[in-house]
Amino acid sequence: MTTVTKIAENTVIKSLSHFRQNFVSYDHCCLELLRFFSAHPNSRFSKLAVIHAMEESDSSLAVKKALTKLIGEGVVKIIIENDSFLYFLTGDEPVRQLVLELAKLDWRRWQNMLGLGYAQNMAH
């Protein structure tokens, strides 16, 4: 890994850490939804598609609650097309950019971020 790559990766992790601190009440399911939408930033999904995209460990109720929370925070938006509700990542550039940074993390870094954040939150 080059020095430039390491610096860029550390910047991404710091930005995401700041993002997570601002939304400290986000649970694991919310963060997984953020990762999902960061991987598909220009797509629109039905609620059922979002629920099925989440890991089996997250119940559909947990996914629905997390989706509602992200909508309330303005991170995820809803539109109605052909009488169907579709969910998509916000167009609000500062928020969108932070969420898109999630897509730049490899799985190991993502798990590390989740683990560190929750270990710190549980200690308080």
C-alpha positions in Angstrom: 0.0 0.0 0.0 1.4 3.4 -0.9 1.8 6.3 1.5 -0.8 8.3 -0.5 -3.3 5.4 -0.3 -2.7 5.1 3.5 -3.2 8.8 4.0 -6.4 8.7 1.9 -7.7 5.7 3.8 -7.0 7.3 7.2 -8.8 10.5 6.1 -11.8 8.4 5.1 -11.8 6.6 8.5 -11.6 9.9 10.4 -14.4 11.4 8.4 -16.6 8.3 9.0 -15.7 8.3 12.7 -16.8 12.0 12.9 -20.0 11.0 11.0 -20.7 8.2 13.4 -20.1 10.5 16.4 -22.7 12.9 15.0 -25.2 10.1 14.6 -24.1 8.1 17.7 -27.6 6.7 18.1 -27.2 4.7 14.9 -27.3 1.0 15.6 -25.6 -1.8 13.6 -28.6 -2.0 11.3 -28.5 1.7 10.5 -24.8 1.5 9.7 -25.4 -1.6 7.5 -28.1 0.3 5.6 -25.7 3.2 5.1 -23.2 0.8 3.7 -25.9 -0.7 1.4 -26.9 2.7 0.1 -23.3 3.8 -0.4 -22.8 0.8 -2.6 -25.8 1.8 -4.7 -25.8 5.6 -4.5 -27.9 6.2 -7.6 -30.4 3.4 -7.3 -33.9 3.3 -5.9 -35.3 0.4 -3.9 -38.6 -0.8 -2.6 -38.8 -1.4 1.2 -39.0 -5.2 0.5 -35.8 -5.0 -1.6 -34.0 -3.2 1.1 -35.1 -5.7 3.7 -34.0 -8.6 1.6 -30.7 -7.0 0.9 -29.8 -6.9 4.6 -28.1 -9.8 6.3 -30.4 -12.5 7.7 -29.3 -11.6 11.2 -31.2 -8.3 11.0 -34.9 -8.8 11.4 -37.3 -7.1 9.1 -38.6 -5.0 12.0 -35.0 -3.8 12.8 -34.5 -2.9 9.1 -37.8 -1.0 9.0 -36.9 0.9 12.2 -33.4 1.7 10.9 -34.8 2.8 7.5 -37.3 5.1 9.3 -34.5 6.6 11.4 -32.4 7.3 8.3 -35.3 8.9 6.6 -36.0 11.0 9.7 -32.3 12.1 9.6 -32.5 13.0 5.9 -29.9 10.5 4.9 -32.4 8.4 2.9 -35.2 9.9 0.9 -38.5 8.5 -0.4 -40.2 9.0 -3.7 -43.4 7.5 -5.1 -43.3 6.0 -8.6 -46.2 4.1 -10.0 -47.9 3.9 -6.6 -44.8 2.4 -5.1 -42.6 3.9 -2.4 -38.9 3.9 -3.4 -36.0 4.6 -1.1 -32.7 6.2 -2.2 -29.6 8.0 -0.8 -30.0 11.7 -0.2 -28.8 14.2 -2.8 -27.7 16.5 0.1 -24.0 16.7 -0.9 -22.3 16.9 2.5 -24.3 13.9 3.9 -24.1 12.0 0.6 -20.3 12.4 0.4 -19.8 11.0 3.9 -22.1 8.0 3.2 -20.3 7.4 -0.1 -17.0 7.2 1.8 -18.3 3.9 3.3 -18.0 2.3 -0.1 -14.3 3.0 -0.1 -13.6 0.9 3.0 -12.7 -2.7 2.6 -14.6 -5.2 4.7 -11.9 -5.5 7.3 -11.8 -1.8 7.9 -15.6 -1.6 8.0 -15.8 -4.3 10.6 -13.1 -2.6 12.6 -15.0 0.7 12.5 -18.2 -1.0 13.7 -16.4 -2.9 16.4 -14.5 0.1 17.8 -17.5 2.3 17.7 -19.7 -0.1 19.5 -17.1 -1.0 22.1 -16.7 2.7 22.9 -20.4 3.4 23.0 -21.1 0.4 25.3 -18.4 1.5 27.7 -20.3 4.8 28.4 
